[in-house]
């Protein structure tokens, strides 16, 4: 009797859960709206937390005042305004942008390579960026243009150079497009990692700085840096969103995609370029933050299904939320690297979801 | 039910919907098909049979624009396939995809909906008409009972039916299949064949299928092409084309193994 009623209760809970999941799957727009609101609330809270606490209403009032010149009657000190406007808002917005960029790039690379283990870094962008940053740190000259130093520039260029080399080399191989991209990416990535190891070995006092880049973080976020990276991310993301159709077609393979009206060779090059641009821009401002790009698209897929038309926009918002949260955690825990926090939060959550998923991921 | 009387080809009016003019196909330097000529009228059901490596699939790849001919020309609706952009061609020719491992879990209806991609606006995505077409295709194939199921949990036969539904949702005047029955048990083989006949009869869809099973080809296709060694060795109604001598010649197998007796139209209808 008790066992039976317990079983009944459990099945009712399951029905409620599956109804919720049905709702999410049928109405991705409503889910998207909810996620955007959550991101906004999270961002306001994240601006408030820190060594100096700022009330959420003060944050909102300062933003309204600075952006629209509105006077809400609230008062605040000049110090609060500096903290909010010059330090925390750029940092929170950068975290959101980087999270969005890495998540959308991850969804793109997973769909493009038809591989659930792909992430934005899989084709060598990470090693390229890291080597670029390391080389920049080893050069004794300091050049800074609009707060964009050699490290940022070299990381950006390194990431794009790496993916270009991978793409060019992959086209020489006899393997089918996606397989050869993955294998070439792995090979080139290993080569660059060796270069990075050598640079770190030779770096001496700058080792710590190289290491900080590898872990990633938003301590160095400023308005000008955000302003330079944001357009790149926006353009790349728009190009990707425009091609949700292509990513859907690729679900059944390259040939099936071609039969469904996708010019596979051309679209692959475009998506690769857009995904890499977005990744490179994110990496240039924040260093290598792992895990967001791998996990967020999967989490989103488990909720809304595999259609890129729903996965891409939701990944953008959820990725932004995750890194705003991770950065907040990192600050509250005494400025530990944000990559550590995102992995600490993300990995167990991901494992939990994988257990819950109705069917496993085949590779 | 199934129309087993071979369609009179002369009775099918209009210009050809598919035309191969002296088409030579090659992978690199390896020539697969030599100077093939072929003309298919709208509304025909055509089976391509022949040994492995004879060039059947290669002919289909040329038709669907995946392989450009080394010489000659492939035309759809009187227009060179090379002149179509991919989406336009996909609106003319639906190809039942090969079974593939899905990278992500996907529901049956989400797979069928992929058939609407060539009709979809890149920004706005699927419209109510697309959703209606998906629902209708699922209905036709009888997939209602699989609604909401993860496509990766299905049997091979069910998966094949899902892919046929995808091609039906694509709503193209030509449907192309490459060995659609290869993994299937008898019931699913018949189910797929009946669907093709129904599509052909009700919508006038032209059907081209590569088949290994000569019995299925003879039973469900009024016109059979025997492809051997890169040439179209025979073309016509199954009774004329699938003769004992030709089967022995092309496949190197005694037809008695297949039918217990030399081929005759009567045994095909049994």
Boltz contact constraints between the chains, C-beta under 6 A:
constraints:
  - contact:
      token1: [A, 114]
      token2: [B, 103]
      max_distance: 6.0
  - contact:
      token1: [A, 116]
      token2: [B, 103]
      max_distance: 6.0
  - contact:
      token1: [A, 242]
      token2: [B, 122]
      max_distance: 6.0
  - contact:
      token1: [A, 245]
      token2: [B, 117]
      max_distance: 6.0
  - contact:
      token1: [A, 245]
      token2: [B, 120]
      max_distance: 6.0
  - contact:
      token1: [A, 245]
      token2: [B, 122]
      max_distance: 6.0
  - contact:
      token1: [A, 249]
      token2: [B, 117]
      max_distance: 6.0
  - contact:
      token1: [A, 252]
      token2: [B, 97]
      max_distance: 6.0
  - contact:
      token1: [A, 252]
      token2: [B, 100]
      max_distance: 6.0
  - contact:
      token1: [A, 253]
      token2: [B, 100]
      max_distance: 6.0
  - contact:
      token1: [A, 256]
      token2: [B, 97]
      max_distance: 6.0
  - contact:
      token1: [A, 258]
      token2: [B, 66]
      max_distance: 6.0
  - contact:
      token1: [A, 259]
      token2: [B, 64]
      max_distance: 6.0
  - contact:
      token1: [A, 259]
      token2: [B, 95]
      max_distance: 6.0
  - contact:
      token1: [A, 260]
      token2: [B, 90]
      max_distance: 6.0
  - contact:
      token1: [A, 260]
      token2: [B, 117]
      max_distance: 6.0
  - contact:
      token1: [A, 260]
      token2: [B, 118]
      max_distance: 6.0
  - contact:
      token1: [A, 261]
      token2: [B, 86]
      max_distance: 6.0
  - contact:
      token1: [A, 261]
      token2: [B, 87]
      max_distance: 6.0
  - contact:
      token1: [A, 261]
      token2: [B, 90]
      max_distance: 6.0
  - contact:
      token1: [A, 261]
      token2: [B, 117]
      max_distance: 6.0
  - contact:
      token1: [A, 261]
      token2: [B, 118]
      max_distance: 6.0
  - contact:
      token1: [A, 263]
      token2: [B, 86]
      max_distance: 6.0
  - contact:
      token1: [A, 301]
      token2: [B, 104]
      max_distance: 6.0
  - contact:
      token1: [A, 305]
      token2: [B, 110]
      max_distance: 6.0
  - contact:
      token1: [A, 306]
      token2: [B, 104]
      max_distance: 6.0
  - contact:
      token1: [A, 306]
      token2: [B, 106]
      max_distance: 6.0
  - contact:
      token1: [A, 309]
      token2: [B, 125]
      max_distance: 6.0
  - contact:
      token1: [A, 359]
      token2: [B, 105]
      max_distance: 6.0
  - contact:
      token1: [A, 359]
      token2: [B, 150]
      max_distance: 6.0
  - contact:
      token1: [A, 359]
      token2: [B, 152]
      max_distance: 6.0
  - contact:
      token1: [A, 362]
      token2: [B, 101]
      max_distance: 6.0
